[in-house]
């Protein structure tokens, strides 16, 4: 049985997270589409995730100031 840990703590945040993912993908030049994106390379998927983490860290650091 597969264990999927990609659950949001607040289900209502799903749309915001999808918008955030699309925005991050656009910034790094990865063409995401709604739905399945299994045709992405590992490098492309990693660059989207990395950009998302970078932006979250920047937002947190700005909140500390």
Phi and psi in degrees as a GROMACS rama.xvg file:
@    title "Ramachandran Plot"
@    xaxis  label "Phi"
@    yaxis  label "Psi"
@TYPE xy
-77.6112  141.864  UNK-2
-110.997  105.794  UNK-3
-95.2431  114.289  UNK-4
-100.566  13.8508  UNK-5
-89.458  46.208  UNK-6
-98.8614  137.39  UNK-7
-80.8416  141.303  UNK-8
-67.6624  -30.2944  UNK-9
-121.145  100.805  UNK-10
-55.9177  -28.8694  UNK-11
-68.1051  -13.0618  UNK-12
-83.4372  -3.42938  UNK-13
-55.9278  -45.8053  UNK-14
-63.4192  -41.8741  UNK-15
-64.1499  -40.2622  UNK-16
-66.1576  -38.2396  UNK-17
-65.1689  -40.3779  UNK-18
-64.2261  -41.5678  UNK-19
-61.5686  -42.2018  UNK-20
-64.6475  -44.204  UNK-21
-64.7631  -40.6994  UNK-22
-63.996  -44.3376  UNK-23
-64.2328  -41.0209  UNK-24
-62.4168  -41.779  UNK-25
-61.7971  -39.6857  UNK-26
-65.9062  -30.8225  UNK-27
-99.8926  5.20356  UNK-28
79.8972  26.0609  UNK-29
-102.39  129.31  UNK-30
-88.7657  97.4731  UNK-31
-92.1959  149.629  UNK-32
-123.236  160.277  UNK-33
-63.7813  139.087  UNK-34
91.7956  -140.17  UNK-35
-72.2158  130.232  UNK-36
-127.918  37.3894  UNK-37
-68.7343  -7.61692  UNK-38
-86.7268  -0.367534  UNK-39
-73.0806  148.091  UNK-40
-77.5109  162.609  UNK-41
-59.682  -37.7638  UNK-42
-62.9487  -44.0568  UNK-43
-64.538  -47.4465  UNK-44
-61.9711  -40.8412  UNK-45
-65.707  -35.6535  UNK-46
-68.7336  -34.4474  UNK-47
-66.7591  -48.9898  UNK-48
-61.6141  -41.0246  UNK-49
-63.1401  -40.1353  UNK-50
-65.3876  -38.6291  UNK-51
-63.2925  -45.1011  UNK-52
-63.3667  -43.3824  UNK-53
-57.6508  -45.6652  UNK-54
-67.5225  -36.1652  UNK-55
-67.0075  -40.0292  UNK-56
-65.4611  -42.0407  UNK-57
-61.0601  -42.8628  UNK-58
-62.9971  -41.2681  UNK-59
-64.8886  -45.9585  UNK-60
-62.6368  -39.5872  UNK-61
-65.5913  -31.4444  UNK-62
-71.1224  -22.9464  UNK-63
-79.0913  -21.0961  UNK-64
